[in-house]
Amino acid sequence: MNIKQIDFPKGQYLQEEHPKKQIYLHHTAGNPDGEGTFRYWGNNNERVATCVTITGKIKDKLDLDGLIIQGFPSKFWAYHLGIPGEVFTKYKIPYQRLDKISIGIEICNWGPLTKQGDKFINYVGREVPADEVCTLAVPYKGHTYYHNYTDKQIESVKDLLLYWKEKYGIPLTYNEDIWAVTPRALKGEAGVFTHNSVRKDKSDIYPHPKMVAMLKSLS
């Protein structure tokens, strides 16, 4: 794996070890700079972060595509799910702090896009190049167009999943229910999930065909 370790402030995550049972896939809804994401987290004093980010395509720095940035060890934790208590109540599941028993991966990606004429616009009003757009055959959460996860980002996700399966014994069996809120995730069942698995208001990650194929190949 291509990993760059950075000096992330120790006060921005919790240096407590808990058994790891789950992995959650996120995207940042931001620019492709994985190291810049950690700089942002390091300045917010909220202890909101994931232990790794995965850099995307950066103009004039294409060699960084797929680079994993690690800010703190996966054995520790930070807040990355933000699940309201009422979600557990709705499904009649006792509340638990899933952040502690899970590992988060943040893929640097803008998320859903809107087509305006022949342009694709992200939620902050910036144009995303057409060759960086994924068009879904079936719209997901009201959107047909999303910022593309690059092949190298998907490969890095695969490498991390296989590594953590070996390190923590987390099963990688693919389940179709990970694209919506699922009681399996809320109960703390071991496995790979997306942010959508615990938050209906999220769209990370979206079902990119190549990402889905990769996840299925690990089962």
MIFINU-874024 format. One record per residue (C-alpha): residue number from 1; x, y, z. Coordinates in steps of 0.05 Angstrom, whole numbers, padded with zeros to 5 digits, always signed. Each point is the difference from the previous one (the first is absolute). Example, Ala and Ser with C-alpha at 12.3 -4.5 7.8 and 13.67 -1.06 7.14 Angstrom:
<atoms>
[atom 1,[+00246,-00090,+00156]]
[atom 2,[+00027,+00069,-00013]]
</atoms>
This chain:
<atoms>
[atom 1,[+00000,+00000,+00000]]
[atom 2,[+00021,+00071,-00014]]
[atom 3,[-00008,+00034,+00068]]
[atom 4,[+00025,+00067,+00024]]
[atom 5,[+00002,+00010,+00076]]
[atom 6,[-00013,+00071,+00023]]
[atom 7,[+00005,+00035,+00067]]
[atom 8,[-00072,+00008,+00020]]
[atom 9,[-00012,+00035,+00067]]
[atom 10,[-00012,-00051,+00055]]
[atom 11,[-00055,+00042,+00029]]
[atom 12,[-00041,-00011,-00063]]
[atom 13,[-00013,-00074,+00012]]
[atom 14,[-00011,-00044,+00061]]
[atom 15,[+00059,-00044,+00019]]
[atom 16,[-00043,-00056,+00027]]
[atom 17,[+00003,-00070,-00028]]
[atom 18,[-00065,-00038,-00013]]
[atom 19,[-00010,-00066,-00039]]
[atom 20,[-00014,+00017,-00073]]
[atom 21,[-00060,-00033,-00032]]
[atom 22,[-00023,+00047,-00055]]
[atom 23,[+00029,+00040,-00058]]
[atom 24,[-00039,+00060,-00028]]
[atom 25,[+00012,+00028,-00069]]
[atom 26,[-00009,+00076,-00006]]
[atom 27,[+00016,+00053,-00050]]
[atom 28,[+00020,+00070,+00022]]
[atom 29,[-00047,+00042,-00043]]
[atom 30,[+00062,+00041,-00014]]
[atom 31,[+00061,+00009,-00043]]
[atom 32,[+00049,-00056,-00018]]
[atom 33,[+00054,+00020,+00051]]
[atom 34,[+00004,-00055,+00053]]
[atom 35,[+00053,+00037,+00040]]
[atom 36,[-00039,+00064,-00004]]
[atom 37,[-00060,-00036,+00030]]
[atom 38,[+00041,-00016,+00062]]
[atom 39,[+00023,+00072,+00004]]
[atom 40,[-00073,+00021,+00001]]
[atom 41,[-00017,-00051,+00054]]
[atom 42,[+00060,+00022,+00040]]
[atom 43,[-00027,+00070,+00006]]
[atom 44,[-00072,-00014,+00019]]
[atom 45,[+00010,-00024,+00073]]
[atom 46,[-00057,-00049,-00007]]
[atom 47,[+00037,-00066,-00002]]
[atom 48,[-00037,-00016,-00065]]
[atom 49,[+00045,-00041,-00046]]
[atom 50,[+00015,-00068,-00029]]
[atom 51,[+00067,-00033,+00008]]
[atom 52,[+00013,+00002,-00075]]
[atom 53,[-00019,+00040,-00061]]
[atom 54,[+00011,-00020,-00073]]
[atom 55,[+00024,+00054,-00046]]
[atom 56,[-00032,+00009,-00069]]
[atom 57,[+00024,+00033,-00065]]
[atom 58,[+00035,+00065,+00014]]
[atom 59,[+00019,+00043,-00059]]
[atom 60,[+00076,-00002,-00013]]
[atom 61,[+00006,-00053,+00056]]
[atom 62,[-00031,-00061,-00033]]
[atom 63,[+00052,-00045,+00033]]
[atom 64,[-00038,+00011,+00065]]
[atom 65,[-00064,-00033,-00026]]
[atom 66,[-00018,-00056,+00048]]
[atom 67,[+00051,+00021,+00053]]
[atom 68,[-00023,-00020,+00070]]
[atom 69,[+00012,+00054,+00053]]
[atom 70,[+00001,-00027,+00071]]
[atom 71,[-00010,+00048,+00058]]
[atom 72,[-00005,-00048,+00058]]
[atom 73,[+00002,-00075,+00013]]
[atom 74,[-00063,-00040,-00017]]
[atom 75,[-00001,-00029,+00071]]
[atom 76,[-00021,+00069,+00026]]
[atom 77,[-00063,+00038,-00020]]
[atom 78,[-00033,+00066,-00015]]
[atom 79,[-00071,+00022,-00014]]
[atom 80,[-00018,-00016,-00072]]
[atom 81,[-00072,-00025,-00001]]
[atom 82,[-00043,+00052,+00036]]
[atom 83,[-00060,-00046,+00010]]
[atom 84,[-00059,+00034,+00034]]
[atom 85,[-00028,-00039,+00059]]
[atom 86,[-00068,-00003,-00032]]
[atom 87,[+00026,-00044,-00055]]
[atom 88,[+00013,-00055,+00051]]
[atom 89,[-00068,+00014,+00032]]
[atom 90,[-00035,-00007,-00067]]
[atom 91,[+00029,-00070,-00010]]
[atom 92,[-00009,-00018,+00074]]
[atom 93,[+00074,-00011,+00008]]
[atom 94,[+00038,+00021,+00062]]
[atom 95,[+00045,+00060,-00013]]
[atom 96,[+00075,-00013,-00004]]
[atom 97,[+00059,+00042,-00022]]
[atom 98,[+00017,-00036,-00065]]
[atom 99,[+00058,+00048,-00013]]
[atom 100,[+00040,-00037,+00053]]
[atom 101,[-00006,-00069,-00032]]
[atom 102,[+00007,+00023,-00072]]
[atom 103,[+00053,+00024,-00048]]
[atom 104,[-00017,+00055,-00050]]
[atom 105,[+00028,+00010,-00070]]
[atom 106,[-00009,+00069,-00032]]
[atom 107,[+00005,+00001,-00076]]
[atom 108,[+00014,+00070,-00025]]
[atom 109,[-00059,+00013,-00046]]
[atom 110,[-00052,+00054,-00013]]
[atom 111,[-00060,-00047,+00002]]
[atom 112,[-00064,+00015,-00039]]
[atom 113,[+00002,+00047,-00059]]
[atom 114,[-00052,+00040,-00038]]
[atom 115,[+00001,+00005,-00076]]
[atom 116,[-00009,+00071,-00026]]
[atom 117,[+00001,+00001,-00075]]
[atom 118,[+00063,-00039,-00018]]
[atom 119,[+00034,+00014,+00067]]
[atom 120,[+00001,-00040,+00065]]
[atom 121,[-00004,+00042,+00063]]
[atom 122,[+00015,-00020,+00072]]
[atom 123,[-00038,+00025,+00060]]
[atom 124,[+00046,+00059,+00010]]
[atom 125,[-00012,+00024,-00071]]
[atom 126,[+00066,-00023,-00031]]
[atom 127,[+00005,-00037,-00066]]
[atom 128,[+00025,-00071,+00001]]
[atom 129,[+00033,-00023,-00066]]
[atom 130,[-00044,-00046,-00041]]
[atom 131,[+00054,-00054,+00000]]
[atom 132,[-00006,-00002,+00077]]
[atom 133,[-00075,-00014,+00000]]
[atom 134,[-00033,-00067,+00015]]
[atom 135,[-00069,-00008,-00031]]
[atom 136,[-00043,-00051,+00036]]
[atom 137,[-00047,-00044,-00039]]
[atom 138,[-00049,+00006,+00058]]
[atom 139,[-00002,+00066,+00040]]
[atom 140,[+00023,-00005,+00072]]
[atom 141,[-00032,+00045,+00052]]
[atom 142,[-00028,+00045,-00054]]
[atom 143,[+00065,+00008,-00039]]
[atom 144,[+00023,-00031,-00066]]
[atom 145,[+00068,+00035,-00003]]
[atom 146,[+00055,-00007,+00052]]
[atom 147,[+00073,+00018,+00004]]
[atom 148,[+00038,-00062,-00023]]
[atom 149,[+00039,-00043,+00049]]
[atom 150,[+00066,-00012,-00037]]
[atom 151,[+00026,-00070,-00015]]
[atom 152,[+00058,+00014,+00047]]
[atom 153,[-00045,+00023,+00056]]
[atom 154,[-00041,-00064,-00007]]
[atom 155,[+00064,-00042,+00000]]
[atom 156,[+00023,+00035,+00064]]
[atom 157,[-00067,-00014,+00033]]
[atom 158,[+00009,-00073,-00018]]
[atom 159,[+00070,-00002,+00029]]
[atom 160,[-00024,+00030,+00065]]
[atom 161,[-00059,-00047,+00006]]
[atom 162,[+00044,-00061,-00010]]
[atom 163,[+00051,+00026,+00050]]
[atom 164,[-00052,+00013,+00054]]
[atom 165,[-00032,-00067,-00013]]
[atom 166,[+00067,-00032,+00016]]
[atom 167,[+00015,+00046,+00059]]
[atom 168,[-00068,+00002,+00034]]
[atom 169,[-00038,-00059,-00029]]
[atom 170,[-00054,+00045,-00030]]
[atom 171,[-00040,-00040,-00052]]
[atom 172,[-00005,+00029,-00070]]
[atom 173,[-00064,-00035,-00023]]
[atom 174,[-00039,+00046,-00046]]
[atom 175,[-00072,+00016,+00019]]
[atom 176,[-00048,+00041,-00044]]
[atom 177,[-00031,+00034,+00061]]
[atom 178,[+00061,+00044,+00013]]
[atom 179,[-00028,+00054,-00047]]
[atom 180,[-00056,+00018,+00049]]
[atom 181,[-00008,+00001,+00075]]
[atom 182,[+00005,-00072,+00024]]
[atom 183,[-00012,-00028,+00070]]
[atom 184,[+00061,-00044,-00010]]
[atom 185,[+00045,+00061,+00003]]
[atom 186,[-00037,+00032,+00058]]
[atom 187,[+00006,-00064,+00040]]
[atom 188,[+00075,+00001,-00009]]
[atom 189,[+00002,-00062,-00044]]
[atom 190,[+00070,-00012,-00028]]
[atom 191,[+00012,+00018,-00073]]
[atom 192,[+00008,+00054,-00052]]
[atom 193,[-00051,+00056,-00003]]
[atom 194,[-00010,+00069,-00031]]
[atom 195,[-00020,+00064,+00035]]
[atom 196,[-00069,-00012,-00031]]
[atom 197,[-00006,-00062,+00043]]
[atom 198,[-00012,+00043,+00062]]
[atom 199,[-00021,+00068,-00028]]
[atom 200,[-00057,+00008,-00051]]
[atom 201,[+00021,+00072,-00011]]
[atom 202,[+00068,-00020,-00028]]
[atom 203,[+00020,-00022,-00070]]
[atom 204,[+00070,-00026,+00015]]
[atom 205,[+00022,-00042,-00029]]
[atom 206,[-00044,-00008,-00062]]
[atom 207,[-00005,-00066,-00038]]
[atom 208,[+00054,+00012,-00052]]
[atom 209,[-00001,-00061,-00046]]
[atom 210,[+00075,-00013,+00007]]
[atom 211,[-00002,+00009,+00075]]
[atom 212,[-00059,-00049,+00006]]
[atom 213,[+00037,-00050,-00043]]
[atom 214,[+00062,+00006,+00043]]
[atom 215,[-00040,-00009,+00065]]
[atom 216,[-00034,-00061,-00029]]
[atom 217,[+00066,-00030,-00021]]
[atom 218,[+00023,-00002,+00073]]
[atom 219,[-00058,-00044,+00024]]
</atoms>
